[in-house]
C-alpha cells in the first residue's frame, strides 16, 4: 500500500528518525493541454564550504528547557505518543494486532491517520486497515480498509481508495470520526492517489507494473483532467498552486505553477549527490524543507536539509548539516504549528536524537532520547 505525504501549507514538524491519479469512469472528462515550461535561468544555490572530506556527525547546541512537543511515532504493530517534556510514552489503542504488520502514520491537518497493513503472502487485498486519530488522543477510530489513502484539504478527513470486489474499486471521502463525507464512486484499481490541492486531486493510473513511472494528472471537482507532464516518482511536494519536482540526482529541481503553467528550474543546492528524499511544507505554505542524501564517506550515508522559499525561489541551508551519521531511509519530516522544524533521528554517534530548528536560528538544538523501536520508512511521525 502507498499513501502520499503531500501537504498544502498545514502546520507540521520535521523529524528525522533513524530509524496518486484517478482513472474512474466518472472522471473521464476532456483532457486539457499539458503544462508549458518556460525556459529561464537556473536559480543557483548559495555556495557551501562543505565538501566530502569535511562532513562530520550531527552536531548542535543542547535543547534545554520545556519544548511543548508531543510526537506520534509509528511502531509495529501499534504507534505510540511520546511527551518530550514528561519523558513518557503511551501506546495508541483500538488498532489490529493480528499477524505481522507494518504501521504508518500520515498527518491530516493537526490530526492523523494510522495505516496498519498485514505482511504475508496469503493476505487479501483488503488487509490494510485505516484508523483516524484526533490530536491529543490515543484512541483510534476505524475508517475502513484501503489500498490508497491521502489527506483531504479540510484537515479532518481522508480520501480512501479500496476494493469492493477482487477486481473493482471505489473512491470515497471519510471523516476522521468514521462518517462518510462523500458517496463512493467507482475507480480503476490501478489508481494511485498522490494528494489534494485547491485545484483538485493529484492522481496517476495505468498498468500495475511501474506505477511511479506513470504521468501525473490533476482532476478537478468537475472531473476535468489536466496532464502535468511528469511522472509520479518525480513529485516532491505540492502547496497551493505550486508543485516541486525532481528527476535525476544533481539535475535541476523544477517548481511549477499549475494555474499559469509556468515552471522555473532550481539549482541543486546540496553537496550530497545521492538524490532528493522527502519534503515538508512550512505552515505558511510558502517554504518547503527538502531532504537530500548521499555518501558522506566511503560506506557511510549522509543527510542534508535545505529550505526553499517558493516566492523568491532561493535556497537556505539548515545549520550543522550535512551530517555524516544520518541514514535517509528512516527519516521523516514535518513542521510544528508555531514554525519549528523538528528532527527525530537515530545517529551512529549519539543514538536517538531530537533536533529542533526555527528559521533564522544559527544552530540545531539537540536532545538525546530513548524510544521504542519506530517503524522503518518515512511515514512515521506527526506532531501531537
C-alpha positions as CSV (number, residue, x, y, z in Angstrom):
1,X,0.0,0.0,0.0
2,X,1.2,3.5,-0.8
3,X,0.0,6.8,0.7
4,X,1.1,10.3,0.0
5,X,2.5,13.0,2.2
6,X,1.6,15.9,0.0
7,X,0.6,18.8,2.2
8,X,-0.9,22.2,1.4
9,X,0.6,24.6,3.9
10,X,-0.8,23.0,7.0
11,X,1.1,23.0,10.3
12,X,3.5,20.1,10.5
13,X,7.2,19.3,12.3
14,X,10.3,18.0,10.6
15,X,11.6,15.0,12.4
16,X,14.4,12.8,11.2
17,X,14.2,9.3,12.7
18,X,16.8,6.7,12.3
19,X,15.1,4.9,12.4
20,X,-1.6,9.5,-6.6
21,X,-4.4,9.5,-10.4
22,X,-7.9,8.9,-10.9
23,X,-9.0,6.8,-13.9
24,X,-12.6,6.4,-12.7
25,X,-15.3,6.3,-15.4
26,X,-16.9,9.3,-13.7
27,X,-13.7,11.3,-14.1
28,X,-13.2,10.7,-17.8
29,X,-13.5,14.3,-18.9
30,X,-11.8,16.1,-21.7
31,X,-8.0,16.3,-21.4
32,X,-6.5,19.8,-21.3
33,X,-3.2,20.8,-22.9
34,X,-0.1,19.8,-21.0
35,X,1.6,22.5,-18.8
36,X,4.2,24.5,-20.7
37,X,7.6,25.0,-19.3
38,X,9.1,28.5,-19.5
39,X,12.9,28.5,-20.0
40,X,14.6,30.6,-17.5
41,X,18.0,30.9,-15.9
42,X,18.6,28.4,-13.1
43,X,18.2,29.6,-9.6
44,X,21.7,28.8,-8.3
45,X,22.1,27.6,-4.7
46,X,24.3,29.5,-2.3
47,X,27.9,28.3,-2.2
48,X,28.8,26.0,0.7
49,X,32.1,25.4,2.3
50,X,31.2,21.7,3.0
51,X,32.9,19.0,1.0
52,X,33.0,15.3,1.3
53,X,36.2,15.4,3.4
54,X,34.7,17.8,5.8
55,X,31.4,16.0,6.7
56,X,31.0,15.4,10.5
57,X,28.5,13.7,12.7
58,X,25.3,15.6,13.7
59,X,26.2,18.5,16.0
60,X,24.4,21.4,17.6
61,X,23.6,23.1,20.9
62,X,21.7,21.4,23.8
63,X,17.9,21.5,23.6
64,X,17.2,22.9,27.0
65,X,14.0,23.7,28.9
66,X,10.4,23.0,28.1
67,X,9.7,22.2,24.4
68,X,5.9,21.6,24.4
69,X,6.4,18.8,22.0
70,X,4.5,15.6,21.8
71,X,5.2,13.2,18.9
72,X,3.0,10.5,17.4
73,X,5.5,7.9,16.2
74,X,4.7,4.8,14.1
75,X,5.8,1.4,15.5
76,X,4.8,-2.1,14.7
77,X,2.2,-3.3,15.5
78,X,0.9,0.0,17.1
79,X,2.2,3.6,17.3
80,X,3.0,5.5,20.5
81,X,2.8,9.1,21.7
82,X,6.0,10.4,23.4
83,X,5.9,13.6,25.5
84,X,9.4,15.1,25.4
85,X,8.9,17.2,28.5
86,X,7.4,14.5,30.7
87,X,9.6,11.7,29.3
88,X,6.6,9.5,28.9
89,X,5.4,7.0,26.2
90,X,1.7,6.0,25.7
91,X,0.6,3.4,23.1
92,X,-2.3,4.0,20.7
93,X,-5.3,1.7,21.4
94,X,-8.0,0.4,19.1
95,X,-5.7,-1.0,16.4
96,X,-5.5,-4.5,14.9
97,X,-2.7,-6.6,16.3
98,X,-3.2,-9.9,14.5
99,X,-0.2,-11.3,12.5
100,X,2.8,-9.5,11.2
101,X,2.0,-5.8,10.4
102,X,3.7,-2.7,9.1
103,X,2.3,0.5,10.6
104,X,2.5,4.1,9.1
105,X,1.4,7.5,10.4
106,X,0.0,10.1,8.0
107,X,-0.6,13.7,9.3
108,X,-4.1,15.1,8.4
109,X,-4.1,18.8,9.4
110,X,-3.5,18.8,13.1
111,X,-4.7,15.2,13.3
112,X,-3.5,11.9,11.8
113,X,-4.5,8.5,10.3
114,X,-2.8,5.3,11.1
115,X,-2.4,2.6,8.4
116,X,-1.8,-0.9,9.6
117,X,-1.0,-3.4,6.8
118,X,-0.6,-7.2,7.0
119,X,2.7,-8.5,5.6
120,X,2.1,-12.1,4.4
121,X,1.9,-13.8,1.0
122,X,-1.6,-15.0,1.6
123,X,-3.1,-11.7,2.8
124,X,-6.1,-10.4,0.9
125,X,-6.2,-7.1,-0.9
126,X,-8.3,-5.6,1.9
127,X,-5.7,-6.3,4.6
128,X,-4.6,-2.6,5.1
129,X,-6.7,-1.0,7.8
130,X,-7.0,2.7,8.2
131,X,-7.8,4.4,11.5
132,X,-8.4,8.0,12.4
133,X,-6.8,9.7,15.4
134,X,-7.8,13.1,16.8
135,X,-5.0,15.3,18.0
136,X,-4.2,14.7,21.7
137,X,-6.0,11.3,21.7
138,X,-4.5,7.8,21.9
139,X,-7.8,6.0,21.0
140,X,-8.1,5.2,17.2
141,X,-11.3,5.1,15.2
142,X,-11.6,2.6,12.3
143,X,-12.3,4.3,9.0
144,X,-12.2,1.2,6.8
145,X,-9.9,-0.8,4.5
146,X,-8.0,0.8,1.7
147,X,-5.1,0.3,-0.7
148,X,-4.6,4.1,-1.1
149,X,-5.1,6.9,1.3
150,X,-4.3,10.7,1.2
151,X,-5.2,13.5,3.5
152,X,-8.1,15.8,2.4
153,X,-7.5,19.6,2.4
154,X,-10.1,20.2,5.2
155,X,-7.7,18.6,7.7
156,X,-10.5,16.5,9.2
157,X,-11.0,13.7,6.6
158,X,-9.2,11.5,4.1
159,X,-9.7,10.0,0.6
160,X,-9.8,6.2,0.6
161,X,-9.4,4.0,-2.4
162,X,-10.3,0.4,-1.8
163,X,-11.6,-2.8,-3.2
164,X,-15.3,-3.6,-3.5
165,X,-14.5,-7.0,-5.1
166,X,-11.3,-8.6,-6.2
167,X,-11.5,-6.7,-9.5
168,X,-13.4,-3.5,-8.7
169,X,-12.6,-0.4,-6.5
170,X,-14.2,2.7,-5.2
171,X,-13.0,6.1,-4.0
172,X,-14.7,7.7,-1.0
173,X,-14.1,10.6,1.4
174,X,-14.3,9.7,5.1
175,X,-14.1,11.9,8.2
176,X,-11.7,11.1,11.0
177,X,-14.8,10.2,13.0
178,X,-15.6,7.4,10.6
179,X,-18.6,9.1,9.0
180,X,-18.7,9.3,5.1
181,X,-18.2,12.8,3.7
182,X,-18.8,11.9,0.0
183,X,-20.5,8.9,-1.6
184,X,-18.3,6.2,-3.0
185,X,-17.6,6.3,-6.8
186,X,-16.1,3.6,-9.0
187,X,-12.4,4.0,-9.9
188,X,-9.8,1.8,-11.5
189,X,-7.9,-0.4,-9.1
190,X,-4.6,0.7,-10.7
191,X,-5.2,4.3,-9.4
192,X,-2.6,5.9,-7.2
193,X,-3.6,8.9,-5.0
194,X,-0.9,11.5,-4.6
195,X,-2.6,14.3,-2.8
196,X,-5.2,17.0,-2.8
197,X,-4.7,20.7,-3.8
198,X,-7.2,23.6,-4.1
199,X,-7.4,22.8,-7.8
200,X,-8.2,19.1,-7.3
201,X,-6.7,15.7,-6.8
202,X,-3.3,14.7,-8.0
203,X,-3.6,11.2,-9.4
204,X,-2.0,8.6,-11.7
205,X,-3.3,5.4,-13.2
206,X,-2.2,2.6,-15.6
207,X,-0.7,-0.8,-15.7
208,X,0.3,-2.3,-12.3
209,X,3.9,-2.5,-13.3
210,X,5.9,0.6,-12.7
211,X,3.1,2.8,-11.2
212,X,5.5,5.5,-10.2
213,X,6.7,6.0,-13.8
214,X,3.2,7.0,-14.9
215,X,2.4,10.6,-15.6
216,X,0.5,12.7,-13.1
217,X,-2.8,14.2,-13.8
218,X,-4.8,16.9,-11.9
219,X,-8.5,16.1,-11.6
220,X,-10.8,19.0,-10.6
221,X,-14.2,18.8,-8.9
222,X,-16.0,18.6,-12.3
223,X,-13.9,15.6,-13.4
224,X,-11.8,17.6,-15.9
225,X,-8.3,16.2,-16.1
226,X,-5.0,18.0,-16.8
227,X,-1.9,16.0,-17.6
228,X,1.1,17.6,-15.9
229,X,3.8,16.1,-17.9
230,X,6.0,14.5,-15.2
231,X,5.9,11.0,-13.6
232,X,4.7,10.3,-10.1
233,X,8.2,9.4,-8.9
234,X,9.4,13.0,-9.6
235,X,6.8,14.6,-7.3
236,X,8.4,16.0,-4.1
237,X,5.9,18.5,-2.7
238,X,2.7,20.4,-3.5
239,X,1.4,23.5,-1.9
240,X,-1.4,25.9,-3.1
241,X,-0.9,26.2,-6.8
242,X,2.7,25.0,-6.8
243,X,4.3,21.6,-7.3
244,X,8.0,20.8,-6.8
245,X,9.5,18.0,-8.8
246,X,13.0,16.4,-9.1
247,X,14.4,13.9,-11.5
248,X,18.0,12.5,-11.5
249,X,20.5,13.3,-8.8
250,X,22.2,16.7,-9.4
251,X,19.7,17.5,-12.1
252,X,17.8,20.8,-11.6
253,X,14.6,20.7,-9.5
254,X,11.5,22.3,-11.0
255,X,8.9,24.5,-9.4
256,X,5.7,24.7,-11.4
257,X,2.6,27.0,-11.0
258,X,-0.4,24.9,-12.0
259,X,-2.6,27.9,-12.7
260,X,-0.2,29.8,-15.0
261,X,1.6,26.7,-16.2
262,X,4.9,28.4,-15.8
263,X,7.9,26.5,-14.5
264,X,11.3,27.5,-13.0
265,X,14.4,25.4,-12.8
266,X,16.2,25.4,-9.5
267,X,19.8,24.6,-8.9
268,X,20.9,21.5,-6.9
269,X,21.9,23.0,-3.6
270,X,23.4,20.1,-1.6
271,X,27.0,18.7,-1.8
272,X,25.4,15.3,-1.3
273,X,24.8,13.6,-4.6
274,X,22.6,10.5,-3.9
275,X,19.3,12.3,-4.6
276,X,16.3,14.0,-3.1
277,X,14.5,12.4,-0.2
278,X,11.3,13.7,1.3
279,X,9.8,17.2,2.0
280,X,7.7,19.1,4.4
281,X,5.8,22.4,3.8
282,X,6.1,25.2,6.3
283,X,2.8,26.3,7.9
284,X,2.7,29.5,5.8
285,X,2.6,27.3,2.6
286,X,5.5,29.2,1.1
287,X,8.6,27.5,2.3
288,X,9.5,23.8,1.7
289,X,12.0,21.8,3.6
290,X,13.8,19.4,1.2
291,X,15.9,16.4,2.3
292,X,19.0,15.3,0.3
293,X,21.0,12.2,0.8
294,X,24.3,10.6,-0.4
295,X,27.6,9.2,0.7
296,X,29.4,11.4,3.2
297,X,32.3,9.0,3.2
298,X,33.0,5.5,1.7
299,X,30.3,3.2,3.1
300,X,28.7,5.9,5.3
301,X,25.5,7.7,4.5
302,X,24.9,11.4,5.0
303,X,21.9,13.6,5.2
304,X,21.3,17.3,4.3
305,X,18.3,19.7,4.6
306,X,17.6,22.9,2.7
307,X,14.7,25.3,2.9
308,X,13.2,26.6,-0.4
309,X,11.4,29.9,-0.5
310,X,8.9,29.4,-3.3
311,X,8.2,33.1,-3.7
312,X,11.9,34.1,-4.3
313,X,13.0,30.6,-5.4
314,X,16.1,30.8,-3.2
315,X,17.5,28.1,-1.0
316,X,18.5,28.4,2.6
317,X,20.8,25.8,4.2
318,X,20.0,24.4,7.7
319,X,22.8,24.8,10.1
320,X,25.1,21.9,11.3
321,X,24.3,20.0,8.1
322,X,25.2,17.8,6.1
323,X,25.7,15.2,8.9
324,X,27.7,12.1,8.2
325,X,25.8,9.7,10.5
326,X,22.1,10.0,9.5
327,X,20.5,7.5,7.1
328,X,17.8,8.8,4.7
329,X,15.9,5.5,4.6
330,X,14.4,6.1,8.1
331,X,14.0,9.8,8.0
332,X,10.7,11.7,8.3
333,X,9.9,15.5,8.0
334,X,7.2,17.8,9.5
335,X,6.6,21.2,11.0
336,X,5.1,22.4,14.2
337,X,2.2,24.9,14.0
338,X,4.4,27.6,15.5
339,X,7.1,27.2,12.8
340,X,9.7,24.9,14.3
341,X,11.4,22.2,12.2
342,X,11.9,19.2,14.5
343,X,14.3,16.4,13.7
344,X,14.0,13.0,15.4
345,X,16.9,10.8,14.3
346,X,18.9,7.8,15.2
347,X,22.6,8.6,14.7
348,X,25.6,6.4,14.7
349,X,27.3,8.6,17.3
350,X,24.6,9.8,19.6
351,X,21.8,7.2,19.3
352,X,18.3,8.6,19.1
353,X,18.2,12.4,19.0
354,X,15.6,15.1,18.7
355,X,16.8,18.2,16.9
356,X,14.7,21.4,16.8
357,X,15.3,24.4,14.5
358,X,13.4,27.6,13.8
359,X,14.2,29.5,10.6
360,X,16.8,32.2,11.4
361,X,18.5,30.3,14.3
362,X,22.2,29.7,13.8
363,X,22.3,26.1,15.3
364,X,20.3,23.0,15.6
365,X,19.1,22.3,19.2
366,X,19.7,18.6,20.1
367,X,18.5,16.3,22.9
368,X,19.2,12.6,23.2
369,X,16.2,10.3,23.9
370,X,15.3,6.7,24.2
371,X,12.2,5.4,22.4
372,X,10.6,2.1,21.5
373,X,11.7,0.9,18.0
374,X,10.0,3.0,15.3
375,X,8.6,1.5,12.1
376,X,11.1,1.5,9.2
377,X,10.4,4.0,6.5
378,X,9.5,7.7,6.2
379,X,5.7,7.8,7.1
380,X,6.4,7.6,10.8
381,X,5.6,10.9,12.5
382,X,3.0,13.5,13.4
383,X,3.1,16.4,15.9
384,X,0.8,15.6,18.8
